[in-house]
Amino acid sequence: MTLLSMLRHPALVVAFVLAALTAVWSLLGAPISLITQIAIYTLYGAGVNMLVGYTGLVPFGASVFFGCASYAAAFFVLGRYGNDLVSLVFATVFSALLALAIGAVILRRRGLYFSLLTLAFSQIAFEVAFKWTAVTGGENGLQGVHRTSFTTAWSFHVFVVAVTVVCVWLLWRIAHSPFGRVLQAIRDNEQRASSLGYNVHRFRHGALILTGTFVGLGGALLTLMLEGVYANNLSWQHAGDSLLMTVLGGVHHVLGPLWGAIAFIMLEDRLSAVTENWWLVFAPILMLFALTSPEGMQGLWQRLFGRQRWTLVRPDIPQRPDIIAPFASSTAGFERGKLLLQTFALSKNFGSLVTARSVDLEVRSGVLHSIIGPNGAGKTTFFNMLSGALKPSGGSIAFDGTDVTRAPMHVRARLGIGRSFQILSIFPNLTVFENVRVAVQAQRAGSARLLANAYAVDAVNARTWSILDAVGLADAAAEQCVNLPHGAKRLLEIGITLAIDSKLLLLDEPLAGLAEADRVVVAELIRKLAQSHGVLLIEHDIDRVLAISDRISVLHQGRMIADGRPAEVAANPDVIAAYLGAAKDGAQAPPPAVERIAHARAAPLLVANGVSAGYGGSTVLESVDLTVHAGEAVALLGRNGVGKTTLLRSLSGTLMVSGGDILFDGKPLTRLKPYEINRLGVSLVPEGRRLFPNLTVTENLQLAARAGGIGLNGAFELFPRLRERRSAKAENLSGGERQMVAIARALMVPSKLILLDEPFEGLAPAVVKEVMDALIKLRGKVAMVIVEHHAELVLPIVDRAYVLVNGQIAFTGDAAVLEQDHELQARLLGVVQAEQAEARGAA
């Protein structure tokens, strides 16, 4: 640890700030007890922040631990069971045990229900303390709790400050421990943490016990400071004080409770001296922070004087080794051809909707076994049952000789079932390195250690670097995941899946969203993994599936219709009819030359001049020029990470540009809000669809409808399948159906330009054709900018194309020219030539 990092240590900052406040207060001749109270409430808030900031649980009634521990300390001293120092230990242990008991009840629920349950327990404790007068003293409380070890206010103040500093140091150590890092992973993505083998419930229970421990110690210290205890700390009026202070200071900052405690106690002291209704002044201050600085006082300071980031942990990662060891499977006792997984009549239904019908399957080690089928065939539902995310409605699952039909996800992960997810599932607020390191740590001894340094385990660090290098992310290890492009996130998800020592890998569309060059790398990596693991793969890239798979099973309408070697499956008439046949349909008709000329001569609708944009101070786009004419279809192409989605976000107003101008129909867009840009006629169809899952197809469309849009009948004419599914909830739609709803929703407003981000991503060939037919119908009626990593899909249906390379335009011109120039495509897009792909498949 360097001298600078030591000086920035939160415990040292707390010590310095409290010492400075003590010095100022003593010079003013004011009672030192106010600063003592600030120290106690800093500890109170820091304990609550263990839940809120690190775990994502919001307790409205953490006062149940604070108040009950206060009474426990008083009972101990008044009962003459020991002195004041021993009473602190007793009250702290009592509070930890109370958290253990309460957690067994309230952790059965999450979100708002968890918050309300904590408040309910606090109010129950208040009613008991306020009305059980014979024991608790009722509204008069208990007095005469004399301190024997600290007879003066000053000596006790020094002790409280020292205890607070030590506790902040302990909490900082816990945050950097294996246990603390798992809490942050659970906060970001509970399902992903469980899929790595972590028992989420136990870790949350542990966090609640830690909160009870530190908060209880603070409550006991308050009893000794007041030399008495009162019920008001348990009442609902004060139940949220600690949460309020934490949010005021900055909930995602380790020092947030300190700043919040100072502001809260000082303002309460000064304002209450002026008026009894001091909340009438204090409440607007809280409202102002909530509206202008959601990250609290520390967030406001960062916004004014530095880069905004969470300070729950240090931003650094372990040093990259000079030589990164090549990735190698750590699977022990590998036996090629061994039966790993069996399903027997596995079925799943959601009410009357049946998504799996008596599916029988065998998966063996050393075999790359793929599952294909049209969108909505039940592939992801099948994976969810295998991994434990869904409970089957019927049938059973055996893994490596063990029945796991009812086993939870984390148990299956520890047995050796690892999986990736169709929809990206990573830990967005952790670094790339930490995403993989947490996964590597999952199945190693000591993953729940409290005080060890998570970055001090050399074997875990080395394994993490090897995996990052294998998926091509070693250079981005220090990046926060929320800022990564989609392709890099997909590669990271594969890296996370590789990190646990799995016997069987369930890979759900790992190639979705990747540029061709990355698809080749990942496909070769999957092929290599199949030599030392069992691999069950879902993928829509049929040509590549046929080329790399040892065995293929085909699902259609929840039933297994074929199973065998790739050549056998490809020749199966049922498969051709249900899936592959649709992929072989005729090519799309390109826009006629006269139509392209007319579009090129139309008035410019969108003009972007010198647009620059990025994230967190970094530049992704640099001086980009782009023009779209009325009714024109334009392809925006480029490798992953070059800025295609960033450009769409800049055009739609969801990302503020750092330079340049954007004009739409002659009106400047750069300072407008997204909804204002949408009302001018620009609609975005985002990557990932982003529908409202609990609303039906009709409700999703009606929510966006405005006069002048295509209306429900127009949407159903464009996508006839949606008419049949109009009453289905969005969460129950297939990926292709969701994409149709997303495009139709964009047209429910009077749109002149629609921006489509990867509209064909993850779709089966039959569905790709349906979506493409719809876009062809729209050609000339509305202008389109289509981002797509498969150039061969989009170039035949557009007028012009732009190619981004490293955030700058490298090509602009007629789409037909780029479509015919395969050498230029290979150079700009990293596209593998057809002959090379065929040669690779033959090999």
Secondary structure, DSSP 8 states (H G I E B T S, - for coil): --HHHHHT-HHHHHHHHHHHHHHHHHHHT--THHHHHHHHHHHHHHHHHHHHHHH----TTTHHHHHHHHHHHHHHHHTTSS-HHHHHHHHHHHHHHHHHHHHHHHTTS-THHHHHHHHHHHHHHHHHHHH-HHHH-GGG-EE----SS--SHHHHHHHHHHHHHHHHHHHHHHHTSHHHHHHHHHHH-HHHHHHTT--HHHHHHHHHHHHHHHHHHHHHHHHHHHTEE-GGGGSHHHHTHHHHHHHHH-TTBTTHHHHHHHHHHHHHHHHHHH-TTTHHHHHHHHHHHHHH-TTHHHHHHHHHHS----BSS-S------SS--------SS--TT-EEEEEEEEEEEETTEEEEEEEEEEEETT-EEEEE--TTSSHHHHHHHHHTSS--SEEEEEETTEE-TT--HHHHHHHTEEE--SS----TTSBHHHHHHHHHHTTSTTTT-SSS-GGG-HHHHHHHHHHHHHTT-GGGTTSBGGGS-HHHHHHHHHHHHHHS--SEEEEESTTTT--HHHHHHHHHHHHHHTTTSEEEEE-S-HHHHHHH-SEEEEEETTEEEEEE-HHHHHH-HHHIIIIIHHHTS-------HHHHHHHHHS-EEEEEEEEEE-STT--SEEEEEEEEETT-EEEEEE-TTSSHHHHHHHHHTSS--SEEEEEETTEE-TTS-HHHHHHHTEEEE-TT----TTSBHHHHHHHH--TTS-HHHHHHHH-HHHHHTTTSBGGGS-HHHHHHHHHHHHHSS--SEEEEESTTTT--HHHHHHHHHHHHHHTTTSEEEEE-S-HHHHGGG-SEEEEEETTEEEEEEEHHHHHH-HHHHHHHH----HHHHHHHHH-
